[in-house]
């Protein structure tokens, strides 16, 4: 039996998944469960599909810094139940 997991490996499986919430500008929350090693592009795409949005029209922020699609929760040192903010990107705006 290994030191970091039982016979069925449940403690390993728990440790490798993380629950994250995505919060939009109106305060609406959508929850996602993903692996710590999965690229955040998967979460971003799933969010945009659920909301009927184009990936190019929004920005995802964690602790005030923009997330890149290739990054993982482990790289950004995200913890269970952390929040990701999503902002609609505004182009132009000056008359």
Short mmCIF file of the C-alpha atoms (twelve columns), coordinates in Angstrom:
data_MODEL
# 
_entry.id   MODEL 
# 
loop_
_atom_site.group_PDB 
_atom_site.id 
_atom_site.type_symbol 
_atom_site.label_atom_id 
_atom_site.label_alt_id 
_atom_site.label_comp_id 
_atom_site.label_asym_id 
_atom_site.label_seq_id 
_atom_site.Cartn_x 
_atom_site.Cartn_y 
_atom_site.Cartn_z 
_atom_site.pdbx_PDB_model_num 
ATOM 1  C CA . UNK A 1  0.000   0.000  0.000   1 
ATOM 2  C CA . UNK A 2  1.374   3.414  -0.911  1 
ATOM 3  C CA . UNK A 3  1.959   6.161  1.612   1 
ATOM 4  C CA . UNK A 4  -0.138  8.814  -0.157  1 
ATOM 5  C CA . UNK A 5  -3.190  6.771  -1.114  1 
ATOM 6  C CA . UNK A 6  -5.369  3.958  0.086   1 
ATOM 7  C CA . UNK A 7  -6.104  0.734  -1.735  1 
ATOM 8  C CA . UNK A 8  -8.666  2.487  -3.942  1 
ATOM 9  C CA . UNK A 9  -6.656  5.709  -4.400  1 
ATOM 10 C CA . UNK A 10 -9.430  8.020  -3.212  1 
ATOM 11 C CA . UNK A 11 -7.124  10.424 -1.389  1 
ATOM 12 C CA . UNK A 12 -5.033  10.842 -4.568  1 
ATOM 13 C CA . UNK A 13 -8.130  11.539 -6.651  1 
ATOM 14 C CA . UNK A 14 -9.400  14.107 -4.160  1 
ATOM 15 C CA . UNK A 15 -6.088  15.940 -4.060  1 
ATOM 16 C CA . UNK A 16 -5.800  16.149 -7.829  1 
ATOM 17 C CA . UNK A 17 -9.218  17.824 -8.338  1 
ATOM 18 C CA . UNK A 18 -10.135 21.373 -7.431  1 
ATOM 19 C CA . UNK A 19 -13.457 23.209 -7.285  1 
ATOM 20 C CA . UNK A 20 -13.400 26.697 -8.807  1 
ATOM 21 C CA . UNK A 21 -16.111 29.296 -9.258  1 
ATOM 22 C CA . UNK A 22 -16.328 31.807 -12.073 1 
ATOM 23 C CA . UNK A 23 -18.008 35.084 -11.120 1 
ATOM 24 C CA . UNK A 24 -19.297 37.515 -13.743 1 
ATOM 25 C CA . UNK A 25 -19.672 41.293 -13.409 1 
ATOM 26 C CA . UNK A 26 -23.254 40.922 -12.136 1 
ATOM 27 C CA . UNK A 27 -22.113 38.597 -9.338  1 
ATOM 28 C CA . UNK A 28 -23.486 35.380 -10.891 1 
ATOM 29 C CA . UNK A 29 -21.443 32.294 -10.004 1 
ATOM 30 C CA . UNK A 30 -20.864 29.114 -11.993 1 
ATOM 31 C CA . UNK A 31 -18.974 26.255 -10.376 1 
ATOM 32 C CA . UNK A 32 -16.475 23.978 -12.096 1 
ATOM 33 C CA . UNK A 33 -14.545 20.920 -10.957 1 
ATOM 34 C CA . UNK A 34 -11.269 20.277 -12.754 1 
ATOM 35 C CA . UNK A 35 -7.893  18.684 -12.287 1 
ATOM 36 C CA . UNK A 36 -5.082  20.836 -10.952 1 
ATOM 37 C CA . UNK A 37 -3.029  19.904 -14.019 1 
ATOM 38 C CA . UNK A 38 -5.686  20.633 -16.665 1 
ATOM 39 C CA . UNK A 39 -5.171  23.736 -18.808 1 
ATOM 40 C CA . UNK A 40 -7.551  26.531 -17.837 1 
ATOM 41 C CA . UNK A 41 -8.649  26.795 -21.482 1 
ATOM 42 C CA . UNK A 42 -10.994 23.874 -20.806 1 
ATOM 43 C CA . UNK A 43 -12.758 25.777 -18.007 1 
ATOM 44 C CA . UNK A 44 -12.802 29.000 -20.056 1 
ATOM 45 C CA . UNK A 45 -14.331 27.263 -23.085 1 
ATOM 46 C CA . UNK A 46 -16.951 25.516 -20.939 1 
ATOM 47 C CA . UNK A 47 -17.915 28.814 -19.305 1 
ATOM 48 C CA . UNK A 48 -18.244 30.613 -22.646 1 
ATOM 49 C CA . UNK A 49 -20.318 27.789 -24.136 1 
ATOM 50 C CA . UNK A 50 -22.708 27.802 -21.164 1 
ATOM 51 C CA . UNK A 51 -23.094 31.584 -21.377 1 
ATOM 52 C CA . UNK A 52 -23.262 31.776 -25.189 1 
ATOM 53 C CA . UNK A 53 -20.192 34.026 -25.318 1 
ATOM 54 C CA . UNK A 54 -17.179 34.203 -27.586 1 
ATOM 55 C CA . UNK A 55 -13.835 33.478 -25.878 1 
ATOM 56 C CA . UNK A 56 -12.372 36.552 -27.591 1 
ATOM 57 C CA . UNK A 57 -14.912 38.852 -25.930 1 
ATOM 58 C CA . UNK A 58 -14.067 38.045 -22.300 1 
ATOM 59 C CA . UNK A 59 -11.073 38.073 -19.970 1 
ATOM 60 C CA . UNK A 60 -10.572 35.776 -17.000 1 
ATOM 61 C CA . UNK A 61 -8.789  37.177 -13.936 1 
ATOM 62 C CA . UNK A 62 -7.412  35.510 -10.821 1 
ATOM 63 C CA . UNK A 63 -6.186  37.751 -7.994  1 
ATOM 64 C CA . UNK A 64 -6.414  40.688 -10.417 1 
ATOM 65 C CA . UNK A 65 -4.110  39.106 -13.000 1 
ATOM 66 C CA . UNK A 66 -5.235  37.844 -16.390 1 
ATOM 67 C CA . UNK A 67 -5.256  34.080 -16.812 1 
ATOM 68 C CA . UNK A 68 -3.684  32.539 -19.894 1 
ATOM 69 C CA . UNK A 69 -5.322  29.550 -21.582 1 
ATOM 70 C CA . UNK A 70 -2.237  27.348 -21.247 1 
ATOM 71 C CA . UNK A 71 -1.917  27.884 -17.480 1 
ATOM 72 C CA . UNK A 72 -3.139  25.328 -14.950 1 
ATOM 73 C CA . UNK A 73 -4.632  25.786 -11.475 1 
ATOM 74 C CA . UNK A 74 -1.422  24.282 -10.052 1 
ATOM 75 C CA . UNK A 75 0.738   26.859 -11.873 1 
ATOM 76 C CA . UNK A 76 -1.366  29.716 -10.484 1 
ATOM 77 C CA . UNK A 77 -1.377  28.115 -6.999  1 
ATOM 78 C CA . UNK A 78 -5.184  27.992 -6.927  1 
ATOM 79 C CA . UNK A 79 -6.861  26.339 -3.981  1 
ATOM 80 C CA . UNK A 80 -10.213 24.638 -3.590  1 
ATOM 81 C CA . UNK A 81 -13.154 27.083 -3.876  1 
ATOM 82 C CA . UNK A 82 -11.041 29.932 -5.306  1 
ATOM 83 C CA . UNK A 83 -12.853 32.479 -7.481  1 
ATOM 84 C CA . UNK A 84 -12.050 33.519 -11.043 1 
ATOM 85 C CA . UNK A 85 -13.502 36.822 -12.235 1 
ATOM 86 C CA . UNK A 86 -14.738 37.129 -15.804 1 
ATOM 87 C CA . UNK A 87 -14.930 40.524 -17.489 1 
ATOM 88 C CA . UNK A 88 -16.385 41.473 -20.852 1 
ATOM 89 C CA . UNK A 89 -13.636 43.076 -22.876 1 
ATOM 90 C CA . UNK A 90 -14.513 46.515 -24.177 1 
ATOM 91 C CA . UNK A 91 -13.111 47.627 -27.516 1 
ATOM 92 C CA . UNK A 92 -12.900 51.340 -28.223 1 
ATOM 93 C CA . UNK A 93 -15.405 53.451 -26.344 1 
ATOM 94 C CA . UNK A 94 -14.153 56.904 -27.309 1 
ATOM 95 C CA . UNK A 95 -16.187 59.127 -29.623 1 
# 
